[in-house]
């Protein structure tokens, strides 16, 4: 399986995205300062790209994917990312390749129904999957999301309205929520 990767700008944040067979398989925010390249081409050797590749290799470790099959390709990744984003904004995940337990996939699928600019609580997600008492399990599944932004775990907040934790940092979560709120106004 050929995996292509690139850095994509998402609401001012650097998102490292990996695709295979026309689907997004992995996405992680890399917020370290670095040059994103020139002319919109983000497939350049720099610190952010290196961090993204390291995280992708760690994610793939133990899978049947040959690490040597990784290839930078901004054009392919951007096209697949845009298709995935369009699908997610309509509540679908046909361009996402979800890997995880059935419970995790159910949680992640429910996150796809959260509209741009909206936030919900962990209890709301537990209710949405039909298991109101599974709040901690829901939080754990959300924390294991390996497709940042497209599976909008950043839109889940604490019951008291505080931002709560975020795998890629509370600062990134706050900036994403703020940018989405402004964009949807």
Secondary structure, DSSP 8 states (H G I E B T S, - for coil): --EEEEEEEETTEEEEEEEETTEEEEEEE--S-----STT---S-SHHHHHHHHHHHHHHTTSS--GGGEEE-HHHHHHHHHHHHHHHHTT--TTB---S-HHHHHHHHHHTTS-TT--EEHHHHHHHTT-TT-HHHHHHHHHT--BTTTS-GGGEE-TTS-----TT-HHHHHHHHHHHHHHH-
